């Protein structure tokens, strides 16, 4: 699974800051985690 960081993202509940977006191997978003500083988790973009 890959994760990317977005300084801001529009989520169903509204705009959120410092969002980690987890993406499965098919490219589907599987979870979002707002209010997570960029260094909170290792992240990879792409494969």
Z-matrix of the N, CA and C atoms (Angstrom, degrees):
N
C 1 1.451
C 2 1.522 1 107.60
N 3 1.308 2 116.80 1 142.53
C 4 1.450 3 123.47 2 178.35
C 5 1.519 4 109.51 3 -108.91
N 6 1.324 5 115.75 4 157.50
C 7 1.459 6 121.03 5 176.40
C 8 1.519 7 108.45 6 -137.13
N 9 1.319 8 115.13 7 142.96
C 10 1.452 9 120.00 8 174.66
C 11 1.521 10 108.79 9 -125.50
N 12 1.305 11 115.74 10 157.74
C 13 1.458 12 122.39 11 -179.96
C 14 1.517 13 108.47 12 -108.32
N 15 1.331 14 115.96 13 135.90
C 16 1.460 15 120.95 14 174.23
C 17 1.531 16 107.83 15 -125.55
N 18 1.327 17 117.89 16 124.88
C 19 1.468 18 119.26 17 177.81
C 20 1.525 19 111.67 18 -58.67
N 21 1.342 20 116.23 19 -34.78
C 22 1.467 21 122.45 20 175.38
C 23 1.520 22 108.07 21 -143.82
N 24 1.338 23 116.35 22 145.21
C 25 1.459 24 120.59 23 178.36
C 26 1.527 25 108.75 24 -150.08
N 27 1.323 26 115.13 25 145.93
C 28 1.458 27 120.36 26 176.04
C 29 1.528 28 108.19 27 -90.40
N 30 1.318 29 115.92 28 110.47
C 31 1.459 30 123.00 29 179.44
C 32 1.533 31 108.91 30 -104.24
N 33 1.330 32 118.36 31 168.98
C 34 1.472 33 119.50 32 179.72
C 35 1.536 34 113.76 33 -55.13
N 36 1.334 35 117.43 34 -30.00
C 37 1.467 36 120.76 35 -179.67
C 38 1.531 37 112.20 36 -85.97
N 39 1.331 38 117.69 37 -2.58
C 40 1.463 39 121.11 38 -179.30
C 41 1.520 40 110.63 39 122.23
N 42 1.335 41 115.83 40 -170.45
C 43 1.459 42 120.50 41 -178.63
C 44 1.516 43 110.36 42 -69.60
N 45 1.334 44 115.63 43 140.05
C 46 1.468 45 121.68 44 178.69
C 47 1.522 46 108.30 45 -133.86
N 48 1.308 47 116.18 46 154.49
C 49 1.462 48 122.51 47 178.61
C 50 1.523 49 109.67 48 -107.91
N 51 1.341 50 114.32 49 155.50
C 52 1.460 51 122.50 50 175.51
C 53 1.529 52 111.27 51 48.62
N 54 1.321 53 115.94 52 66.43
C 55 1.459 54 122.30 53 -173.81
C 56 1.529 55 110.39 54 -104.22
N 57 1.316 56 115.70 55 131.64
C 58 1.455 57 121.78 56 171.16
C 59 1.528 58 106.76 57 -99.78
N 60 1.325 59 116.09 58 127.09
C 61 1.462 60 122.28 59 -178.75
C 62 1.522 61 107.13 60 -114.14
N 63 1.322 62 116.57 61 117.68
C 64 1.460 63 120.99 62 178.87
C 65 1.523 64 109.20 63 -94.70
N 66 1.335 65 114.76 64 133.28
C 67 1.458 66 122.25 65 -175.22
C 68 1.525 67 108.99 66 -125.93
N 69 1.342 68 116.51 67 131.65
C 70 1.465 69 119.03 68 179.53
C 71 1.522 70 111.15 69 -79.33
N 72 1.315 71 116.60 70 178.51
C 73 1.462 72 121.66 71 -176.00
C 74 1.531 73 113.57 72 -66.06
N 75 1.332 74 117.24 73 -18.58
C 76 1.470 75 120.74 74 176.85
C 77 1.520 76 112.02 75 -85.77
N 78 1.331 77 117.04 76 -10.36
C 79 1.457 78 121.26 77 -178.79
C 80 1.507 79 114.14 78 97.09
N 81 1.340 80 117.18 79 7.64
C 82 1.463 81 121.25 80 179.04
C 83 1.528 82 110.06 81 -86.13
N 84 1.325 83 116.79 82 140.99
C 85 1.463 84 121.21 83 174.11
C 86 1.520 85 107.40 84 -73.69
N 87 1.330 86 116.59 85 126.27
C 88 1.459 87 120.35 86 -179.26
C 89 1.527 88 112.02 87 -107.67
N 90 1.344 89 117.60 88 -23.09
C 91 1.460 90 119.06 89 175.92
C 92 1.518 91 110.21 90 -162.87
N 93 1.316 92 114.82 91 157.72
C 94 1.459 93 122.24 92 172.51
C 95 1.512 94 107.57 93 -130.18
N 96 1.329 95 115.63 94 142.40
C 97 1.455 96 120.84 95 -179.25
C 98 1.527 97 108.51 96 -132.51
N 99 1.336 98 117.55 97 99.71
C 100 1.458 99 119.89 98 179.65
C 101 1.527 100 111.48 99 -76.40
N 102 1.330 101 114.48 100 164.57
C 103 1.473 102 122.18 101 176.73
C 104 1.514 103 112.96 102 60.48
N 105 1.333 104 116.40 103 38.77
C 106 1.463 105 122.09 104 177.22
C 107 1.528 106 108.16 105 -117.25
N 108 1.310 107 118.54 106 112.81
C 109 1.462 108 119.79 107 178.28
C 110 1.527 109 111.00 108 -56.82
N 111 1.313 110 116.86 109 152.42
C 112 1.469 111 121.56 110 -173.82
C 113 1.512 112 112.65 111 -56.82
N 114 1.310 113 119.93 112 -35.42
C 115 1.461 114 121.89 113 -179.13
C 116 1.519 115 114.11 114 -82.55
N 117 1.324 116 118.80 115 4.48
C 118 1.460 117 121.69 116 -175.24
C 119 1.528 118 112.75 117 -69.56
N 120 1.311 119 116.65 118 -20.23
C 121 1.467 120 120.71 119 -176.27
C 122 1.521 121 107.32 120 -155.08
N 123 1.305 122 116.83 121 144.71
C 124 1.464 123 117.48 122 176.45
C 125 1.520 124 108.74 123 -69.45
N 126 1.308 125 116.55 124 140.92
C 127 1.451 126 120.78 125 -175.94
C 128 1.514 127 110.71 126 -131.65
N 129 1.313 128 115.12 127 146.24
C 130 1.460 129 122.11 128 174.94
C 131 1.514 130 107.42 129 -129.40
N 132 1.289 131 115.49 130 143.04
C 133 1.457 132 120.13 131 172.81
C 134 1.522 133 106.64 132 -112.46
N 135 1.305 134 116.78 133 124.74
C 136 1.459 135 120.56 134 -178.27
C 137 1.505 136 112.01 135 81.62
N 138 1.326 137 115.63 136 -168.70
C 139 1.464 138 119.62 137 -177.27
C 140 1.479 139 109.54 138 -114.44
